[in-house]
Amino acid sequence: STITINVGGKLFTTRVETLSRFEDSLLGGMFDGRLPVSRDSAGRVFIDRDPKTFRYVLQYLRDGTLSVPRDACQAQALLAESRYFQLADLESMCSSAWKQVLVATFYSYKGDALANILHLDGPPLEIKRLRALFNGLLGPEHFAYLLDGTVLTVCLDGAHGGTEIPSHGLGTCPPVPVL
């Protein structure tokens, strides 16, 4: 049977069986009658959570797959939701998938402020590979990295002790798998 639920003000329609797929989860308890539920003014089950993140949870409940959000904040929110809804397998998938994502952020300001900084955050093996690449191109004085090997910051111009290089001068790297 189908049900329409209200999650943070957005309506989702799915099957009761989908929501109760994992008996030991919070949703399993809510939809098999073991746990009390709140209702909105129309009588629909109301869950006071972020609907943007819940759509990932519902996708997982429907088919067991996960599309990891590319936005780091949204990915962290999904990890928090997997814990809230007590979905251990989803939590594990979120944790392991995010470890495989490489996030690159480029900062550039004019004047005496920050100029042409590339910040990379990702899996230690990728950071190690990129660190070796930048070391060969620029020398070690032009970048910094965290001791745990998950973050690399590179200065790409002469303004702050770095070396100005065109973006195509970095060469080609094998693509990083993104889930």
Secondary structure as GFF3:
##gff-version 3
##sequence-region A 1 179
A	DSSP	beta_strand	2	7	.	.	.	ID=ss1
A	DSSP	beta_strand	10	15	.	.	.	ID=ss2
A	DSSP	alpha_helix	16	19	.	.	.	ID=ss3
A	DSSP	alpha_helix	26	31	.	.	.	ID=ss4
A	DSSP	beta_strand	38	39	.	.	.	ID=ss5
A	DSSP	beta_strand	45	47	.	.	.	ID=ss6
A	DSSP	alpha_helix	51	63	.	.	.	ID=ss7
A	DSSP	alpha_helix	72	84	.	.	.	ID=ss8
A	DSSP	alpha_helix	88	98	.	.	.	ID=ss9
A	DSSP	beta_strand	103	107	.	.	.	ID=ss10
A	DSSP	beta_strand	117	121	.	.	.	ID=ss11
A	DSSP	alpha_helix	124	138	.	.	.	ID=ss12
A	DSSP	three_ten_helix	140	142	.	.	.	ID=ss13
A	DSSP	beta_strand	143	145	.	.	.	ID=ss14
A	DSSP	beta_strand	151	155	.	.	.	ID=ss15
A	DSSP	three_ten_helix	158	160	.	.	.	ID=ss16
A	DSSP	three_ten_helix	167	170	.	.	.	ID=ss17
###
